[in-house]
Amino acid sequence: MNASPQLQKDMNSAGIRIAVIDTGVDVDQMNPGALAGAVTIRPTSDGGFAVDCEVADPVGHGTAVVRATADRTGLPVHSVGLADWTAADSAMQLARAITWCLESGIRVINISAGSTCPSVGSMLTPICARAAAAGVIIVAAEHNDGLVSYPAHLPS
């Protein structure tokens, strides 16, 4: 179901900015005007993370989610890709992606990733609480088999 014309107008006039945190985006597969911008969060050799303007989507999932979100809301969507996603750094990389969204004025974040590891939930709790306190809505994917997954099961 697409957003009603009135809801689209209200969201546009309110300056609602939406981001999808996923596998990235293939800009050649996007409809004109559907993409507000795109970055990739990449691990660095020193153990940190960098925001990179070079984008791709090796899996295709992110592109599909960004396109569907733009089509359903009628708003351009930001893509925040997670490069080289591994269990070892997933919580920190995801926290960096959420931080980028907060710093960029994103108001609604769709996260198409998660972890069943409780320590990931502990690591993501502060940044998700910070987002909630700022009035940012986070929509996070549940585990395909119904397992407890983070950040989807965090209270914020």
C-alpha positions in Angstrom: 0.0 0.0 0.0 1.3 3.4 -0.9 1.2 6.4 1.4 -1.9 8.6 0.7 -1.4 11.8 -1.2 -2.1 13.8 2.0 0.4 11.8 4.0 3.0 12.3 1.3 2.3 16.1 1.3 2.5 16.2 5.1 5.8 14.3 5.2 7.2 16.5 2.4 6.2 19.7 4.2 7.5 18.4 7.5 10.9 17.7 5.9 10.8 14.0 6.8 14.0 12.3 5.7 14.2 8.5 5.4 17.2 6.2 5.2 17.6 2.5 4.6 20.5 0.7 6.2 21.2 -2.4 4.1 23.5 -3.8 1.5 23.8 -0.6 -0.4 22.3 0.6 -3.6 22.8 0.2 -7.3 22.0 3.7 -8.6 21.4 2.5 -12.1 18.5 0.4 -10.8 16.8 3.4 -9.1 13.8 5.4 -10.5 14.6 9.1 -11.2 14.1 11.1 -8.0 13.8 8.1 -5.7 17.3 8.3 -4.3 18.1 11.3 -2.0 21.7 10.2 -1.5 23.9 7.3 -0.7 26.9 6.4 1.4 28.7 3.2 2.4 30.0 2.6 5.9 33.4 0.7 5.4 35.7 -0.8 8.0 39.1 0.8 8.1 42.5 -0.8 8.7 42.8 0.8 12.2 39.6 -0.9 13.4 37.3 2.1 12.8 34.8 2.9 10.2 34.7 5.5 7.4 31.8 7.0 5.5 32.5 6.5 1.8 30.6 8.1 -1.1 31.5 5.2 -3.4 28.3 3.0 -3.5 27.3 -0.4 -4.8 25.0 -3.2 -3.9 26.6 -6.6 -4.4 23.5 -8.4 -3.2 20.6 -6.4 -4.6 18.6 -6.4 -1.4 19.3 -2.8 -0.4 18.4 -1.6 -3.9 15.0 -3.4 -3.7 14.3 -2.0 -0.2 15.3 1.6 -1.1 13.2 1.5 -4.3 10.2 0.0 -2.5 10.4 2.5 0.3 10.6 5.4 -2.1 7.7 4.1 -4.2 5.5 3.5 -1.1 6.2 6.9 0.6 6.6 9.0 -2.5 9.7 10.5 -0.9 13.4 10.2 -2.0 15.3 7.8 0.3 18.9 7.8 1.5 20.8 4.5 1.2 23.4 3.7 3.9 25.3 0.6 2.8 27.2 -1.7 5.1 30.4 -2.9 3.4 32.2 -6.1 4.3 29.5 -7.0 6.9 30.9 -9.5 9.4 29.7 -10.7 12.8 32.9 -9.4 14.4 32.2 -5.8 13.7 28.5 -5.8 12.9 27.4 -3.9 16.0 30.0 -1.2 15.7 29.3 -0.8 12.0 25.6 -0.7 12.5 26.1 1.9 15.3 28.2 4.0 12.9 25.5 3.8 10.3 22.8 4.9 12.8 25.1 7.7 14.0 25.5 8.9 10.4 21.7 9.0 10.0 21.3 11.0 13.2 24.0 13.5 12.2 22.4 13.8 8.8 18.9 14.7 10.0 17.3 11.4 9.1 13.9 11.0 10.9 13.0 7.5 9.9 15.5 4.6 9.7 14.8 1.2 8.2 17.4 -1.4 9.2 17.4 -4.5 7.1 20.0 -6.2 9.3 20.3 -7.6 12.7 22.0 -10.1 15.0 20.9 -12.8 17.4 23.9 -12.1 19.7 22.9 -10.5 23.0 26.2 -8.5 23.1 25.2 -6.8 19.9 22.0 -5.8 21.6 24.0 -4.3 24.5 26.2 -2.5 22.1 23.3 -1.0 20.1 21.2 0.0 23.1 22.8 3.4 23.7 22.7 4.6 20.0 19.1 3.3 19.5 18.0 5.0 22.8 19.7 8.2 21.6 17.8 8.0 18.3 14.5 7.5 20.2 15.2 10.4 22.5 15.7 12.6 19.4 12.3 11.5 18.0 13.8 9.3 15.3 11.8 6.2 14.4 13.8 3.0 13.8 12.1 0.1 12.0 14.3 -3.0 12.2 14.0 -6.4 10.6 13.0 -9.4 12.7 14.9 -12.7 12.3 13.5 -14.9 9.6 13.0 -17.8 12.0 11.4 -15.7 14.8 14.5 -15.6 17.0 15.3 -12.6 19.2 17.3 -10.3 17.1 18.9 -6.9 17.6 18.2 -4.0 17.1 14.6 -5.2 16.4 14.0 -6.4 20.0 15.4 -3.3 21.7 12.8 -1.3 23.7 13.7 1.9 21.8 
